Amino acid sequence: MSPTDFTSMACPVARSMAVLGERWAILVLREAFYGCTRFDEFERHLGIAPNILSARLKTLVAHGLLERVTPGQGGRHVYHLTGKGRDFFPAYVALKAWADRWMTDEKGPLTILQDRRSGEEIANPALCRADGSAITLDDLRVLPGPGAGNSLKRRFGQAEAETAGKEDEHV
């Protein structure tokens, strides 16, 4: 049985898994967030085989999360985060916060992320309402978005339509 091709799925989360779900991909991004730019730096900090690292870097470049830049005068190329790659940073911080809470031993986190300006620890990005109150999973309602097909409209829109129709009957 061949593996599922996430790239052909309509769901953007599934398509992102085609890139970010590859073994080592998020760890390569972690090292880019932590300042690595050169192949040998990624290799040293990750302890990854060069052929695997090369494949992951090519994939992240191909999908626009990293760009490969060759400095002038024949210098060795470096990798820089793109806007798309930088936009993944809050997701990485959320994943790190979850991992630090649930996957560490009694000693605690291996690394602390700190704001260079304030010196404060960068914490898990909180989901908050405009008034500052927390939003939890229990507060979630899923609605079909503008790109939703009929299946998602039926799945997430039907209950809303039924509720609205019943409310109209009572008015």
PyMOL CGO cylinders between C-alpha atoms (Angstrom):
from pymol import cmd
from pymol.cgo import CYLINDER

trace = [
    CYLINDER, 0.00, 0.00, 0.00, 1.48, 3.35, -1.02, 0.3, 1, 1, 1, 1, 1, 1,
    CYLINDER, 1.48, 3.35, -1.02, 1.49, 6.26, 1.43, 0.3, 1, 1, 1, 1, 1, 1,
    CYLINDER, 1.49, 6.26, 1.43, -1.22, 8.90, 1.23, 0.3, 1, 1, 1, 1, 1, 1,
    CYLINDER, -1.22, 8.90, 1.23, -0.37, 11.85, -1.03, 0.3, 1, 1, 1, 1, 1, 1,
    CYLINDER, -0.37, 11.85, -1.03, -1.19, 14.84, 1.14, 0.3, 1, 1, 1, 1, 1, 1,
    CYLINDER, -1.19, 14.84, 1.14, -0.26, 17.30, -1.62, 0.3, 1, 1, 1, 1, 1, 1,
    CYLINDER, -0.26, 17.30, -1.62, -3.39, 16.39, -3.59, 0.3, 1, 1, 1, 1, 1, 1,
    CYLINDER, -3.39, 16.39, -3.59, -5.82, 16.92, -0.71, 0.3, 1, 1, 1, 1, 1, 1,
    CYLINDER, -5.82, 16.92, -0.71, -8.07, 19.98, -0.59, 0.3, 1, 1, 1, 1, 1, 1,
    CYLINDER, -8.07, 19.98, -0.59, -7.31, 20.66, 3.08, 0.3, 1, 1, 1, 1, 1, 1,
    CYLINDER, -7.31, 20.66, 3.08, -4.44, 23.17, 3.50, 0.3, 1, 1, 1, 1, 1, 1,
    CYLINDER, -4.44, 23.17, 3.50, -3.46, 21.52, 6.81, 0.3, 1, 1, 1, 1, 1, 1,
    CYLINDER, -3.46, 21.52, 6.81, -3.08, 18.19, 5.02, 0.3, 1, 1, 1, 1, 1, 1,
    CYLINDER, -3.08, 18.19, 5.02, -1.05, 19.86, 2.24, 0.3, 1, 1, 1, 1, 1, 1,
    CYLINDER, -1.05, 19.86, 2.24, 1.21, 21.51, 4.82, 0.3, 1, 1, 1, 1, 1, 1,
    CYLINDER, 1.21, 21.51, 4.82, 1.89, 18.05, 6.26, 0.3, 1, 1, 1, 1, 1, 1,
    CYLINDER, 1.89, 18.05, 6.26, 3.42, 17.08, 2.91, 0.3, 1, 1, 1, 1, 1, 1,
    CYLINDER, 3.42, 17.08, 2.91, 6.18, 19.58, 3.71, 0.3, 1, 1, 1, 1, 1, 1,
    CYLINDER, 6.18, 19.58, 3.71, 6.25, 19.99, 7.50, 0.3, 1, 1, 1, 1, 1, 1,
    CYLINDER, 6.25, 19.99, 7.50, 5.38, 16.38, 8.29, 0.3, 1, 1, 1, 1, 1, 1,
    CYLINDER, 5.38, 16.38, 8.29, 8.51, 15.06, 6.62, 0.3, 1, 1, 1, 1, 1, 1,
    CYLINDER, 8.51, 15.06, 6.62, 10.99, 13.68, 9.08, 0.3, 1, 1, 1, 1, 1, 1,
    CYLINDER, 10.99, 13.68, 9.08, 13.46, 16.41, 10.14, 0.3, 1, 1, 1, 1, 1, 1,
    CYLINDER, 13.46, 16.41, 10.14, 11.59, 19.30, 8.43, 0.3, 1, 1, 1, 1, 1, 1,
    CYLINDER, 11.59, 19.30, 8.43, 10.44, 21.08, 11.61, 0.3, 1, 1, 1, 1, 1, 1,
    CYLINDER, 10.44, 21.08, 11.61, 13.82, 20.47, 13.23, 0.3, 1, 1, 1, 1, 1, 1,
    CYLINDER, 13.82, 20.47, 13.23, 15.56, 22.09, 10.25, 0.3, 1, 1, 1, 1, 1, 1,
    CYLINDER, 15.56, 22.09, 10.25, 13.21, 25.06, 10.66, 0.3, 1, 1, 1, 1, 1, 1,
    CYLINDER, 13.21, 25.06, 10.66, 13.96, 25.11, 14.39, 0.3, 1, 1, 1, 1, 1, 1,
    CYLINDER, 13.96, 25.11, 14.39, 17.65, 25.48, 13.61, 0.3, 1, 1, 1, 1, 1, 1,
    CYLINDER, 17.65, 25.48, 13.61, 16.87, 28.26, 11.12, 0.3, 1, 1, 1, 1, 1, 1,
    CYLINDER, 16.87, 28.26, 11.12, 14.84, 30.03, 13.84, 0.3, 1, 1, 1, 1, 1, 1,
    CYLINDER, 14.84, 30.03, 13.84, 17.83, 29.57, 16.17, 0.3, 1, 1, 1, 1, 1, 1,
    CYLINDER, 17.83, 29.57, 16.17, 20.16, 31.25, 13.68, 0.3, 1, 1, 1, 1, 1, 1,
    CYLINDER, 20.16, 31.25, 13.68, 21.63, 28.49, 11.50, 0.3, 1, 1, 1, 1, 1, 1,
    CYLINDER, 21.63, 28.49, 11.50, 22.18, 29.49, 7.89, 0.3, 1, 1, 1, 1, 1, 1,
    CYLINDER, 22.18, 29.49, 7.89, 24.90, 27.17, 6.57, 0.3, 1, 1, 1, 1, 1, 1,
    CYLINDER, 24.90, 27.17, 6.57, 24.67, 23.50, 5.63, 0.3, 1, 1, 1, 1, 1, 1,
    CYLINDER, 24.67, 23.50, 5.63, 27.46, 22.51, 8.02, 0.3, 1, 1, 1, 1, 1, 1,
    CYLINDER, 27.46, 22.51, 8.02, 25.73, 24.32, 10.92, 0.3, 1, 1, 1, 1, 1, 1,
    CYLINDER, 25.73, 24.32, 10.92, 22.47, 22.46, 10.31, 0.3, 1, 1, 1, 1, 1, 1,
    CYLINDER, 22.47, 22.46, 10.31, 24.37, 19.18, 10.00, 0.3, 1, 1, 1, 1, 1, 1,
    CYLINDER, 24.37, 19.18, 10.00, 26.34, 19.76, 13.22, 0.3, 1, 1, 1, 1, 1, 1,
    CYLINDER, 26.34, 19.76, 13.22, 23.40, 20.88, 15.37, 0.3, 1, 1, 1, 1, 1, 1,
    CYLINDER, 23.40, 20.88, 15.37, 20.99, 18.24, 14.11, 0.3, 1, 1, 1, 1, 1, 1,
    CYLINDER, 20.99, 18.24, 14.11, 23.36, 15.28, 13.80, 0.3, 1, 1, 1, 1, 1, 1,
    CYLINDER, 23.36, 15.28, 13.80, 21.64, 14.47, 10.51, 0.3, 1, 1, 1, 1, 1, 1,
    CYLINDER, 21.64, 14.47, 10.51, 23.09, 12.58, 7.54, 0.3, 1, 1, 1, 1, 1, 1,
    CYLINDER, 23.09, 12.58, 7.54, 24.17, 14.97, 4.76, 0.3, 1, 1, 1, 1, 1, 1,
    CYLINDER, 24.17, 14.97, 4.76, 21.95, 13.32, 2.12, 0.3, 1, 1, 1, 1, 1, 1,
    CYLINDER, 21.95, 13.32, 2.12, 18.85, 13.62, 4.32, 0.3, 1, 1, 1, 1, 1, 1,
    CYLINDER, 18.85, 13.62, 4.32, 19.68, 17.23, 5.23, 0.3, 1, 1, 1, 1, 1, 1,
    CYLINDER, 19.68, 17.23, 5.23, 20.21, 18.09, 1.57, 0.3, 1, 1, 1, 1, 1, 1,
    CYLINDER, 20.21, 18.09, 1.57, 16.82, 16.59, 0.68, 0.3, 1, 1, 1, 1, 1, 1,
    CYLINDER, 16.82, 16.59, 0.68, 15.04, 18.46, 3.50, 0.3, 1, 1, 1, 1, 1, 1,
    CYLINDER, 15.04, 18.46, 3.50, 16.66, 21.77, 2.61, 0.3, 1, 1, 1, 1, 1, 1,
    CYLINDER, 16.66, 21.77, 2.61, 15.70, 21.29, -1.06, 0.3, 1, 1, 1, 1, 1, 1,
    CYLINDER, 15.70, 21.29, -1.06, 12.10, 20.55, -0.05, 0.3, 1, 1, 1, 1, 1, 1,
    CYLINDER, 12.10, 20.55, -0.05, 11.88, 23.58, 2.24, 0.3, 1, 1, 1, 1, 1, 1,
    CYLINDER, 11.88, 23.58, 2.24, 13.36, 25.76, -0.51, 0.3, 1, 1, 1, 1, 1, 1,
    CYLINDER, 13.36, 25.76, -0.51, 11.02, 24.29, -3.14, 0.3, 1, 1, 1, 1, 1, 1,
    CYLINDER, 11.02, 24.29, -3.14, 8.01, 25.04, -0.94, 0.3, 1, 1, 1, 1, 1, 1,
    CYLINDER, 8.01, 25.04, -0.94, 9.15, 28.57, -0.19, 0.3, 1, 1, 1, 1, 1, 1,
    CYLINDER, 9.15, 28.57, -0.19, 9.97, 28.32, 3.53, 0.3, 1, 1, 1, 1, 1, 1,
    CYLINDER, 9.97, 28.32, 3.53, 13.69, 28.83, 3.02, 0.3, 1, 1, 1, 1, 1, 1,
    CYLINDER, 13.69, 28.83, 3.02, 15.65, 30.51, 0.26, 0.3, 1, 1, 1, 1, 1, 1,
    CYLINDER, 15.65, 30.51, 0.26, 19.12, 29.48, -0.84, 0.3, 1, 1, 1, 1, 1, 1,
    CYLINDER, 19.12, 29.48, -0.84, 21.37, 32.50, -1.27, 0.3, 1, 1, 1, 1, 1, 1,
    CYLINDER, 21.37, 32.50, -1.27, 24.85, 32.51, -2.77, 0.3, 1, 1, 1, 1, 1, 1,
    CYLINDER, 24.85, 32.51, -2.77, 26.94, 35.34, -1.37, 0.3, 1, 1, 1, 1, 1, 1,
    CYLINDER, 26.94, 35.34, -1.37, 29.09, 37.31, -3.79, 0.3, 1, 1, 1, 1, 1, 1,
    CYLINDER, 29.09, 37.31, -3.79, 32.67, 36.40, -4.73, 0.3, 1, 1, 1, 1, 1, 1,
    CYLINDER, 32.67, 36.40, -4.73, 32.19, 32.64, -4.69, 0.3, 1, 1, 1, 1, 1, 1,
    CYLINDER, 32.19, 32.64, -4.69, 31.19, 32.30, -1.04, 0.3, 1, 1, 1, 1, 1, 1,
    CYLINDER, 31.19, 32.30, -1.04, 29.34, 29.22, 0.13, 0.3, 1, 1, 1, 1, 1, 1,
    CYLINDER, 29.34, 29.22, 0.13, 25.59, 29.46, -0.11, 0.3, 1, 1, 1, 1, 1, 1,
    CYLINDER, 25.59, 29.46, -0.11, 23.44, 30.05, 2.94, 0.3, 1, 1, 1, 1, 1, 1,
    CYLINDER, 23.44, 30.05, 2.94, 19.79, 29.45, 3.78, 0.3, 1, 1, 1, 1, 1, 1,
    CYLINDER, 19.79, 29.45, 3.78, 17.48, 32.22, 4.95, 0.3, 1, 1, 1, 1, 1, 1,
    CYLINDER, 17.48, 32.22, 4.95, 13.92, 32.02, 6.20, 0.3, 1, 1, 1, 1, 1, 1,
    CYLINDER, 13.92, 32.02, 6.20, 11.39, 33.52, 3.81, 0.3, 1, 1, 1, 1, 1, 1,
    CYLINDER, 11.39, 33.52, 3.81, 8.24, 35.32, 4.90, 0.3, 1, 1, 1, 1, 1, 1,
    CYLINDER, 8.24, 35.32, 4.90, 6.43, 31.99, 4.61, 0.3, 1, 1, 1, 1, 1, 1,
    CYLINDER, 6.43, 31.99, 4.61, 9.06, 30.34, 6.82, 0.3, 1, 1, 1, 1, 1, 1,
    CYLINDER, 9.06, 30.34, 6.82, 8.96, 33.17, 9.36, 0.3, 1, 1, 1, 1, 1, 1,
    CYLINDER, 8.96, 33.17, 9.36, 5.16, 32.89, 9.50, 0.3, 1, 1, 1, 1, 1, 1,
    CYLINDER, 5.16, 32.89, 9.50, 5.61, 29.35, 10.85, 0.3, 1, 1, 1, 1, 1, 1,
    CYLINDER, 5.61, 29.35, 10.85, 7.43, 30.68, 13.95, 0.3, 1, 1, 1, 1, 1, 1,
    CYLINDER, 7.43, 30.68, 13.95, 4.31, 31.08, 16.16, 0.3, 1, 1, 1, 1, 1, 1,
    CYLINDER, 4.31, 31.08, 16.16, 3.28, 27.51, 15.29, 0.3, 1, 1, 1, 1, 1, 1,
    CYLINDER, 3.28, 27.51, 15.29, 6.77, 26.34, 16.24, 0.3, 1, 1, 1, 1, 1, 1,
    CYLINDER, 6.77, 26.34, 16.24, 6.59, 28.25, 19.55, 0.3, 1, 1, 1, 1, 1, 1,
    CYLINDER, 6.59, 28.25, 19.55, 3.20, 26.64, 20.29, 0.3, 1, 1, 1, 1, 1, 1,
    CYLINDER, 3.20, 26.64, 20.29, 4.60, 23.18, 19.47, 0.3, 1, 1, 1, 1, 1, 1,
    CYLINDER, 4.60, 23.18, 19.47, 7.67, 23.84, 21.64, 0.3, 1, 1, 1, 1, 1, 1,
    CYLINDER, 7.67, 23.84, 21.64, 5.51, 25.00, 24.56, 0.3, 1, 1, 1, 1, 1, 1,
    CYLINDER, 5.51, 25.00, 24.56, 3.39, 21.84, 24.30, 0.3, 1, 1, 1, 1, 1, 1,
    CYLINDER, 3.39, 21.84, 24.30, 6.52, 19.67, 24.08, 0.3, 1, 1, 1, 1, 1, 1,
    CYLINDER, 6.52, 19.67, 24.08, 8.15, 21.48, 27.02, 0.3, 1, 1, 1, 1, 1, 1,
    CYLINDER, 8.15, 21.48, 27.02, 5.04, 20.80, 29.11, 0.3, 1, 1, 1, 1, 1, 1,
    CYLINDER, 5.04, 20.80, 29.11, 4.37, 17.20, 28.14, 0.3, 1, 1, 1, 1, 1, 1,
    CYLINDER, 4.37, 17.20, 28.14, 7.57, 15.70, 26.70, 0.3, 1, 1, 1, 1, 1, 1,
    CYLINDER, 7.57, 15.70, 26.70, 10.39, 16.86, 29.01, 0.3, 1, 1, 1, 1, 1, 1,
    CYLINDER, 10.39, 16.86, 29.01, 11.80, 15.20, 32.08, 0.3, 1, 1, 1, 1, 1, 1,
    CYLINDER, 11.80, 15.20, 32.08, 11.77, 16.71, 35.57, 0.3, 1, 1, 1, 1, 1, 1,
    CYLINDER, 11.77, 16.71, 35.57, 14.70, 19.01, 34.72, 0.3, 1, 1, 1, 1, 1, 1,
    CYLINDER, 14.70, 19.01, 34.72, 12.50, 21.09, 32.42, 0.3, 1, 1, 1, 1, 1, 1,
    CYLINDER, 12.50, 21.09, 32.42, 12.93, 22.54, 28.94, 0.3, 1, 1, 1, 1, 1, 1,
    CYLINDER, 12.93, 22.54, 28.94, 16.21, 22.19, 27.08, 0.3, 1, 1, 1, 1, 1, 1,
    CYLINDER, 16.21, 22.19, 27.08, 16.01, 25.72, 25.70, 0.3, 1, 1, 1, 1, 1, 1,
    CYLINDER, 16.01, 25.72, 25.70, 14.28, 28.96, 26.66, 0.3, 1, 1, 1, 1, 1, 1,
    CYLINDER, 14.28, 28.96, 26.66, 13.21, 31.45, 24.01, 0.3, 1, 1, 1, 1, 1, 1,
    CYLINDER, 13.21, 31.45, 24.01, 13.86, 35.01, 25.13, 0.3, 1, 1, 1, 1, 1, 1,
    CYLINDER, 13.86, 35.01, 25.13, 12.82, 38.37, 23.69, 0.3, 1, 1, 1, 1, 1, 1,
    CYLINDER, 12.82, 38.37, 23.69, 16.03, 40.25, 22.79, 0.3, 1, 1, 1, 1, 1, 1,
    CYLINDER, 16.03, 40.25, 22.79, 14.47, 43.63, 23.65, 0.3, 1, 1, 1, 1, 1, 1,
    CYLINDER, 14.47, 43.63, 23.65, 12.83, 42.92, 26.98, 0.3, 1, 1, 1, 1, 1, 1,
    CYLINDER, 12.83, 42.92, 26.98, 14.72, 39.85, 28.16, 0.3, 1, 1, 1, 1, 1, 1,
    CYLINDER, 14.72, 39.85, 28.16, 11.37, 38.21, 28.90, 0.3, 1, 1, 1, 1, 1, 1,
    CYLINDER, 11.37, 38.21, 28.90, 10.72, 34.59, 28.02, 0.3, 1, 1, 1, 1, 1, 1,
    CYLINDER, 10.72, 34.59, 28.02, 8.70, 34.12, 24.85, 0.3, 1, 1, 1, 1, 1, 1,
    CYLINDER, 8.70, 34.12, 24.85, 5.73, 32.07, 25.92, 0.3, 1, 1, 1, 1, 1, 1,
    CYLINDER, 5.73, 32.07, 25.92, 3.19, 29.99, 24.08, 0.3, 1, 1, 1, 1, 1, 1,
    CYLINDER, 3.19, 29.99, 24.08, 1.13, 32.33, 21.89, 0.3, 1, 1, 1, 1, 1, 1,
    CYLINDER, 1.13, 32.33, 21.89, -2.19, 32.54, 23.69, 0.3, 1, 1, 1, 1, 1, 1,
    CYLINDER, -2.19, 32.54, 23.69, -5.49, 32.48, 21.88, 0.3, 1, 1, 1, 1, 1, 1,
    CYLINDER, -5.49, 32.48, 21.88, -7.34, 35.49, 23.23, 0.3, 1, 1, 1, 1, 1, 1,
    CYLINDER, -7.34, 35.49, 23.23, -10.45, 37.50, 22.50, 0.3, 1, 1, 1, 1, 1, 1,
    CYLINDER, -10.45, 37.50, 22.50, -10.19, 41.25, 21.96, 0.3, 1, 1, 1, 1, 1, 1,
    CYLINDER, -10.19, 41.25, 21.96, -10.93, 41.74, 25.69, 0.3, 1, 1, 1, 1, 1, 1,
    CYLINDER, -10.93, 41.74, 25.69, -7.96, 39.52, 26.62, 0.3, 1, 1, 1, 1, 1, 1,
    CYLINDER, -7.96, 39.52, 26.62, -9.97, 36.55, 27.88, 0.3, 1, 1, 1, 1, 1, 1,
    CYLINDER, -9.97, 36.55, 27.88, -8.71, 33.12, 26.88, 0.3, 1, 1, 1, 1, 1, 1,
    CYLINDER, -8.71, 33.12, 26.88, -10.23, 31.11, 24.06, 0.3, 1, 1, 1, 1, 1, 1,
    CYLINDER, -10.23, 31.11, 24.06, -10.21, 27.35, 24.67, 0.3, 1, 1, 1, 1, 1, 1,
    CYLINDER, -10.21, 27.35, 24.67, -11.19, 24.36, 22.59, 0.3, 1, 1, 1, 1, 1, 1,
    CYLINDER, -11.19, 24.36, 22.59, -14.61, 24.45, 24.27, 0.3, 1, 1, 1, 1, 1, 1,
    CYLINDER, -14.61, 24.45, 24.27, -15.17, 27.90, 22.72, 0.3, 1, 1, 1, 1, 1, 1,
    CYLINDER, -15.17, 27.90, 22.72, -14.54, 26.62, 19.19, 0.3, 1, 1, 1, 1, 1, 1,
    CYLINDER, -14.54, 26.62, 19.19, -17.12, 26.74, 16.43, 0.3, 1, 1, 1, 1, 1, 1,
    CYLINDER, -17.12, 26.74, 16.43, -16.09, 25.65, 12.93, 0.3, 1, 1, 1, 1, 1, 1,
    CYLINDER, -16.09, 25.65, 12.93, -17.79, 27.26, 9.96, 0.3, 1, 1, 1, 1, 1, 1,
    CYLINDER, -17.79, 27.26, 9.96, -17.21, 26.69, 6.25, 0.3, 1, 1, 1, 1, 1, 1,
    CYLINDER, -17.21, 26.69, 6.25, -14.83, 29.27, 4.82, 0.3, 1, 1, 1, 1, 1, 1,
    CYLINDER, -14.83, 29.27, 4.82, -14.89, 30.96, 1.43, 0.3, 1, 1, 1, 1, 1, 1,
    CYLINDER, -14.89, 30.96, 1.43, -12.89, 28.14, -0.14, 0.3, 1, 1, 1, 1, 1, 1,
    CYLINDER, -12.89, 28.14, -0.14, -15.11, 25.35, 1.24, 0.3, 1, 1, 1, 1, 1, 1,
    CYLINDER, -15.11, 25.35, 1.24, -16.66, 22.85, -1.14, 0.3, 1, 1, 1, 1, 1, 1,
    CYLINDER, -16.66, 22.85, -1.14, -20.10, 21.36, -0.76, 0.3, 1, 1, 1, 1, 1, 1,
    CYLINDER, -20.10, 21.36, -0.76, -18.90, 18.61, 1.57, 0.3, 1, 1, 1, 1, 1, 1,
    CYLINDER, -18.90, 18.61, 1.57, -17.49, 21.08, 4.11, 0.3, 1, 1, 1, 1, 1, 1,
    CYLINDER, -17.49, 21.08, 4.11, -20.49, 23.36, 3.70, 0.3, 1, 1, 1, 1, 1, 1,
    CYLINDER, -20.49, 23.36, 3.70, -22.76, 20.44, 4.54, 0.3, 1, 1, 1, 1, 1, 1,
    CYLINDER, -22.76, 20.44, 4.54, -20.52, 19.29, 7.38, 0.3, 1, 1, 1, 1, 1, 1,
    CYLINDER, -20.52, 19.29, 7.38, -20.10, 22.66, 9.10, 0.3, 1, 1, 1, 1, 1, 1,
    CYLINDER, -20.10, 22.66, 9.10, -22.89, 24.77, 7.65, 0.3, 1, 1, 1, 1, 1, 1,
    CYLINDER, -22.89, 24.77, 7.65, -25.86, 22.44, 8.03, 0.3, 1, 1, 1, 1, 1, 1,
    CYLINDER, -25.86, 22.44, 8.03, -26.14, 22.74, 11.80, 0.3, 1, 1, 1, 1, 1, 1,
    CYLINDER, -26.14, 22.74, 11.80, -25.99, 26.53, 11.48, 0.3, 1, 1, 1, 1, 1, 1,
    CYLINDER, -25.99, 26.53, 11.48, -28.70, 26.55, 8.82, 0.3, 1, 1, 1, 1, 1, 1,
    CYLINDER, -28.70, 26.55, 8.82, -30.93, 24.24, 10.88, 0.3, 1, 1, 1, 1, 1, 1,
    CYLINDER, -30.93, 24.24, 10.88, -30.45, 26.35, 14.01, 0.3, 1, 1, 1, 1, 1, 1,
    CYLINDER, -30.45, 26.35, 14.01, -31.24, 29.55, 12.08, 0.3, 1, 1, 1, 1, 1, 1,
    CYLINDER, -31.24, 29.55, 12.08, -34.35, 27.96, 10.55, 0.3, 1, 1, 1, 1, 1, 1,
    CYLINDER, -34.35, 27.96, 10.55, -35.66, 26.86, 13.95, 0.3, 1, 1, 1, 1, 1, 1,
    CYLINDER, -35.66, 26.86, 13.95, -35.01, 30.29, 15.42, 0.3, 1, 1, 1, 1, 1, 1,
    CYLINDER, -35.01, 30.29, 15.42, -36.99, 31.83, 12.55, 0.3, 1, 1, 1, 1, 1, 1,
    CYLINDER, -36.99, 31.83, 12.55, -39.95, 29.54, 13.31, 0.3, 1, 1, 1, 1, 1, 1,
    CYLINDER, -39.95, 29.54, 13.31, -40.09, 30.85, 16.89, 0.3, 1, 1, 1, 1, 1, 1,
    CYLINDER, -40.09, 30.85, 16.89, -39.94, 34.51, 15.93, 0.3, 1, 1, 1, 1, 1, 1,
]
cmd.load_cgo(trace, "trace")
